[in-house]
Amino acid sequence: MTDRHILTRRTVLGSAALGAAAAGLAACSPPEGTPGADSGSGASDAGGDGKSAKDTINLFMYQKPNGIFCPIAPSSGPDNQVMSLLFEPLLIADAEGKLVPRIAEKEPEVSEDATTFTFTIRKDLKWSDGQPLTARDLVYTYTRAADAKSNPGAGMYGALQGAAEYNGGTATEISGLTAPDDTTFVIATTGPNAGLLGQIATLLVMPEHATKDLAAETFASDPYWSAPTAASGPYQFGEFKTDQYVKLTKNPEYREPAKIDNVFLKMVTADVATSQLGTGELDVAAISANDAESVEALDTVTITDVPTNGFVRACWNQTQERFKDVKVRQAFLCAVDREGIVKSALAGKGKVRNSAFDPAQTPDGIDEYAFDPERAKKLLGEANWDGSQSVKLAWIAGGNPDRDAAATVIQSQLKDVGVTVELQQVEGSFFTPAYKDRTYDITIYGGGDYKSEPFSTYNILATDRWNPQGGNNGYYSNPEVDAALKAANEAPDADDRQKQYEAAAKLENADPSQMWLYTPDTVWAVAKNLQGFTGLSIDKGFIDAQKWTFTA
């Protein structure tokens, strides 16, 4: 066999990497140090002293955050934006989807059977309050994440040696998490786990000294996380002003001090964000693809398209009998012109999705569910769909124009085949209780990364990952899909893994887990005088913020 067939440290990493009143702000002149203020420092450029020509950067936050900045709490894209500046993981997916070291000094050493993962931690790291960040913080973080009392999603960490005993009350520590010294962290699993790094090595590390006394049952919702006092990223928490902004300040203990002192993440609608790019009140914004041409015409802004690794979907509540019928789910897909949504709402900057799996793991010959109202009507008839029932479609409006357009199209085109849809505009706080209590019909949301590590699909498809145990928010269950995914993750041979993923994708395509809509590009608009900005998918947050700097 050649090297590409054997599961080694290189192939494990390679697999994981290939496959990681708002408007009012514009109407007034804010005091210096608040969003939109003229915060020029007077420096002529970002020259040899590393000083930025402006000491404040204003970023667009496309929705209101939940405001609980805890790495293991249910989070929205805006929460992730904030946390990506506050906390760091062992490894992070860069703009190309490759996992690169962050708190880790280098790539981990992986045993031949992919059951032991040894990380070397950077030396002399500190939290923003001056306390040392060591491998003990890693043991603590992963223990909290695997603790079913602290983390409803602890099932993702069930493969750790000793996790079952810990949660069962027969052990006080998780044997698969050890720190031989301050700069060495070791993870051991119960069996081969080729997808481990892409799944859990990107967990943001939490400060043991600041959070160890928080009660397990309320850990992820504790008020501490509304204003965390210890950060490991380039910025530390400053202030959260509801419905207006989140302010962060430079972390004085970060290993590479940020060049810009203050970050404001502003909560405005997409149309206001586009306007504020023109006035200079925003420096960075993810914009609608349909606005790209007009924004690009601005002398002060550049445009960059970034492909995303997740997708936008309409998620059925499959605890409802009507959505358990595969013919109903297939009918919904055929009834909606998803290609039309991509062309009109995304200006072609995206692709229709026909599986939860990345195209690299999706085989040829699957059902493309082309726009076909007659097929949809036939399927609904065979399923004895009750046309007197209405369906509520919930989503957060205003921050993502493509999702607003998708909701309207879905409502209109499902009506044409006999399905009545009521549009329900909600806040971010709607989702956690709605999923927990199963009180929704369909929700629209986006995100995820199913390219960097294909096994990440397990979290949204597997029967044992039903919310809140994981991200299976639709309560989908297909034992054959579960089995194929587990077989792929345990296979030491790369070709075997690919075959199993393709088998799972084919099964899930025939038995749709959710109404896959499209994979959008993120279109970033960035001030021309901002240097060092690298755009990621909008829901992933930011990377290398310490390198950002303004030129004069």
N, C-alpha and C positions, 0 to 999 in steps of 0.2 A: 504493500500500500504506500501511496505517496503521503507526504506530510499533511496534505489538505484533508485526508480522511481520518486523521487521528485527532482526538480531542486533547489539545495541549493548552497551556496558558495563552499562547498566541491565538488559537482558534476560538477559545472561549471568549476572549476579549474581542476578537474580530466579529464573532457572531453577535455579541451584544452591541457592537458599535455599528455594524452595517445595518443591522436590522433596526436613546437616551434622549345751596342753590348755585349749581355749577355754572350756568350761563352768566350769572351775575358777576362772576369773577372777571369776565371779559369786559364788563361794562364800567368798571371802576378802576382807579389807580391804586393798587395795593401798596402797603408800606414795604420797605425793603426787607428782604428775607422771607417774603411770602410768595406764592406762585404768581408769576407774571411780572414781578418787580424787576426793575433794571438793576441787576446785581453785578454789573461789571466792576472788577476789582481795580481796574486801571492798569493792570499788567499789559504790556504791549503784545506778548505772545506767550505760547506755552513752550518756552525755550529750555535752555540747559538746566535751569533750576527746577523744572518740572511743574511750575505753577501754572494753573489754568488762567486764561484771560477772563473767565467768569467763574464766580464761586458757587453758582446755583444752576441746576439743570431741572427742567420741567418735563415730565413724562406723562403721556396719556394713559389713563386707567380706564379701560373700556366698559367696565361694570363696577358697581359698588362691591368692595370686598366684604366678606363675612365679618372681618375684623378680629378673628382669632388666628394669630400667626404661629400656630403650633404645627410642627412638621408631620404629626400623625393624626391631626384633626381632618375631618372632611373639608376640602378646600376648593375654592373656585380659582379660575385663571388669575384674577386680580390678587387674591391671597398669595398665589404662587409668585406673582411679580414682586410683591413685597418681600416674601421670604427668601427669594433668590438673591436679594441684596443683603439680607441679614445673616443667613446661615449658609454653611457649605457642606457638601457631602464628601465621601471618600473619593468618588469618581463622578464626573459630570459629562454629559453628552455635549459635544461642541457643535458648531454650526453644520458640520458634515455628518453628524450623528455618531462620531467616534467617541468612545469613552476615554476620557483623559484624567490624569490624577489631579486632585484638588487638595483635600486634606492629606490624602496619601501622597507620599513623596515620589512614588513610581508605580508601575503596574504591579498588581499582586502576583505572588507565586501561587500557582494552582497545581494541586496534585494531579497525577496522571488519570485518576479515576474521577476527578472533578467533585471531590467531597471535602477538600480542605483548601481554604483560601487565606493566604497570609499577606497582610498589608504592613508596609512600613510607613509610619506616620512622620510627617515633617517635624523637625526638631524646633523647640523653642516657640511653639505656637501659643498664643494667648487669646483669651476671651476679651471682649471690649472693656470689661471691668478690671482687667489686669490679672485675672486668675489664669493659671496654666491650662492649656487644652492638651490632654494626653489620651493615650489609648484607653484609659479608664472611662473617659467620656463616651468612647465608642461602645464599650461593653454596656454601659448604662443606657445609651440611646437604643441599641438593638434589643436590650432586655425590655425596655419600656414598649418598644414597637411590637415585640412578641408576646407581651402580657395582655391576655384577653380582657382583663379588667381595665387597663389603661387605654387600650386601642381596639375599637370594634373591628378593625381590619387586620387583627393579629394573625388571621389565617394565612396571610401571605408569608409569614415567617415560620409556619408550621414545620418546614423541612429542617429547621435547625435542630441539631442534636440536643436533647434535653428540654425542648420547648414543651412537649406534651407533659412531661413530668412536672415541669414548673407550673404550668397552668392547671395541672391536676392536683397540685398541693403536696406532691411527694418530694419536691426539691426546692431549695431556696435560691438556687442559681441555675442558669441555663448552661449546661456543660459545653455546648458548642460555641460559646462566646468566651474568649480568654484574652488576657493582656499579659504576656510574659514579662514585659517591661513597658516603660512609658511610651515607646515609639513602635511597639509591635502589637498588632491586633489580628486575631485568628478567628475565622468562622469555620465551623465544621458542620456538615449536613448528614442526614441519616442515610443518604444514598446519592448516586450521581445526579448532579444538578447543573447541567450545562448553561441554563438560563439564569443562574443566581445573580451574577454580577449586574446584568441589565435590569433585574427586578429590584434588588434591595441595596446594591452598592451606591445608589444615587440618593439614598435616604439622607436628609439633612440632619446633621449632628446637633444634639441638644446638650445644654450645660448641666452637668450633674449637680454642681455646687449650688446652682440657683433654683433647681426644680425638684431636687430629690425628696423634699418634704411635701410635695403636692400629693393629695389623695389620689389613689389609683382610679377610683370610680369616676372622678371628675377631672382627671389629669388633662385631657385634651380640650376641655372647655374652661379650665381654670382662668380667672381674671388675669393671672400673670401674663398669659399669652396675648392679651390685648395691648400690653406695653412691655414686652420682654426687656430685661435689663442687661442681658449678656448676649452678645452677638459674636460670630466668628467670621462673618463676611466683611466686605470693604466698608459697609455702613452699619450704623446702630440705630435703634429706634428713637424717634424724636417725638412725634405727635400724630394722632389720628383725629382729624376733624370730620365728623360724620357728614356725608354727602358733599364734601369739598375736597379734601386731600389727605394724603399720608406724607408726613415729613420724616426724612431720615438724615442723619448727620454722619460725617466721616468717623470711622472707627479708628481711634488713635493707636490701637494695638495691632492693627492688621499688618501682615508681613510686608506688604507693598502698599504704602499709604495712598489712598485715593487722591487724585489731583483736584477734584471738585469737592467743595466742602459740604454742600447740601443737595439733597434730592427731594423733589416734590412730585408725587404721583397724583395727578389731578383727575377727579371723577367728573367727566363731562360726556355729553353725547357725541356720537361720531361726527355730526354736522358741525357742532361747536369746535371739536378738535381740529377739523379741517380748516375752519376759519382762523383758529388761534395759531395754526402753523404759519399762516400768512402775516399775522400781526407780530409774530415772534414770541407770543405768550407760551407756546409749546415748542420744545426743541426736538422731541421724538414722539411719533404717533404711528400706530398701525391704522391704516386708512382703508376705506372701501376701494376695491379694485376699480370701481366706476369713477372714483374721484382722482385716480392716479394721474391721468393726463392733465387735468387742471392744476393739480398740486405741483406736478413736475414743471409746470410753466413758471412757478415762482422762482425768482432769482436766488432765493436763500435756502432752497430745499433740494435734496437729492432723493431719488426713489430706488428702493431695492426690493426685489421679490425673493421671498424665502419659502421653499417648499416645506410643507409640514408632514409629520410622520403619523398624525392621527386623522380623525375625520369628524364631520358633523353628521349627526344622526337624529332620527325621531325614535324614541324608545317607548315601545309598548309595555304596558303593565300586564305581563303574562300570568299574573294570578287571577286575572279576569277571564272567565270562560271564553268570551268572544275572541280574545287574542291568543288563546291556546291553539286555535285551529290554524294550521299552517297555510291553508288556502286563503284565509283572511289576510295573513301577513304578506303572502305573495301578491294578493290582489292590491293591497295598498301600494306596493312597489310598482306594479304595472300601471296604476292609476295616475301616477305623478311623473311629470316630464322633468326628470332630474337633469338631463342634458340641457334642457331649456333654462333651468335655474343657474347652472354653471355659466352658460353663455350670457344671460341677462344680469344676474345678480353679482357674478364674479368677473364679468367681462372676459370670460374664457380662462381666467387664472385659477384653474383647479381641474379636478378630474372626478367623474362619477365613480362611486365605490360599489362593488358588488360582493363584498365580503368584509368581515372585521379584520381580515388578515391583509398585510401589506401585499401589493402586487407581486413582490418577489417570491411570496409563498402561495400565491393564488394560481392554480393551474389553468390552462386553456380549456375551452369547452364548457365552462360553467354557464348557468342561466344569467343573461345580462339584464333581465327584467326591463326590456325596452318599453317605452311609453306606449301602452296599448289598452285604452279604456274598455274595449270590447272584451279582451281577455280578463280584465279586472272584474267586469260585470259577471262574466261566466263563473269565475272563481267564487265571487261573493254569493252567487246563486247556489252553487254547489255546497257552500258552507251554511246556507240558510241564514244569511245575514239579516238581522232585524233592522230595517231602515228607520224604524221609529225611535231607535236609540241614538242619542247624540254622543259625540266624543269630544272631550275637552283637551285641547292642545296647549300646553304651558311652555313658555319660554321667557327669557329676559330680553325685553325689547330695548332698542336705542343704541346699544353699544356695538352690535354686529349687524349692519344693514343687510348682509346676505341672509342671515337667519330670519330677520323680519320679512324679507321677500319670500323665503322658503315657506314660512308659516302661512302667508297669504295664498301662495300657489297651492300648497297642500289642501287648504280649506276649499278653494275654488274647484280644484280638479277632483277631489274626493266627492264633492257634492254632485259632480257630473256622473258619478257611477253609483250614486245612491247612499252616500255616507255624509251625515250632517256633522260638521266640525265647528265647535265653539272655540274661538281664540281666547286664551287666558294669559295676559301679560302679568308676570310675577317678578318679585325681588329674589336675590340670591338666597335669602333665608328660607325660601319656599321649599327647596329641594330636599334637604336633610330629613325633616319630619315627613315630607310626602313620600319619600322612598321608604323610610323606616315603617311608616304606618300603611303604606301601599294605598294611598288615597288619591293617586293621580291616574289619568288615563294614558296620555302620551306626553312626553317631554322632549323638547329639542335642546341639545347641548353638543358641545364639541370637545376636542382635545384627545389626549392619549398619545402614546408613542409605541407603535406596533411594528416599527421598522428596526430600531436599534436592537431590540431583543424580541423575536417573534413570540416567545413564551409569555410575554406580557398580555397576550390575548386571553390567557387562562383566567386572568383576574376579572375580565368582563364577560366571559362565556361559561365558566365552570359552575356546576351545580353547587359546589361547596364555597362559592364566592358570592352567593346572594347577598345583597346589601342587608346589614352593615358589615358582613364578614369580608366583603370585597367590593369590586366595582360593577358587579352584575346587577345593575339597577332595574333591569327588566324582568328579573327572575326567570331567565331562560334556562332550560335544562335539556341537554341531549347527551346521554351517557356515552354515545359513540364519539362525539366531539371531545368529551372529557378524556376518554381513553387514548385517543390519538394524540392529544396534547401532552399527556403524561409520558407516553412512549417517546415522543420527540425530545422531551426534556431529559430523559434518561439515556438516550442513545449516545454512545461515544463516537459514532461515525457521522460526519457532517452530511453525507448523502442520505443516510437513514433518517436523520432529523428532517431534511428537506422533504422526503417522501411522506413522512408522517404529518408535517404541516400542510402539505398539499392535500392530503387525504382529509384532514380536519377542515380545511377551507372549502373543499367540495361538499362535505356534509353540511357545513353551516350555510353555504350558499343555497342548498336545496331546502333547508329548514331555517329560514332567516331569523337570526337572533334579535335583530333590530332593523329599523328602516334606514339602511345605510343611504346617506344622501350624497356627500361629496367630500373630497379632500381639497381644502382650499390652500392657495398660497397665502402667506402673510405678506402684505405689502407695507413696507416700512417707509415712512417719510422722515428724513433726518436733516437737521440743520447743517448747512454746508460747513459751518465753522466748528462743528463738533467732530473731533477725531477719535479713533479707537473704538467706535461703536460697532458691535457685531450683532446682527439681528438673528433671533431664534424664532420658532413658532410662538405666536403671541401668548399662548397659555403656559409656556414653559418659563417665562420670566426673562431674566437678563444674565449675561455672562461677561466676566472681565470688566466690571464697572470701574475698577481701580485704574483702568487704562484710559478712561474717557477724559478728554480735555478739550477746552475751547481755545481756538486761535483768535487773534484779534480781528 
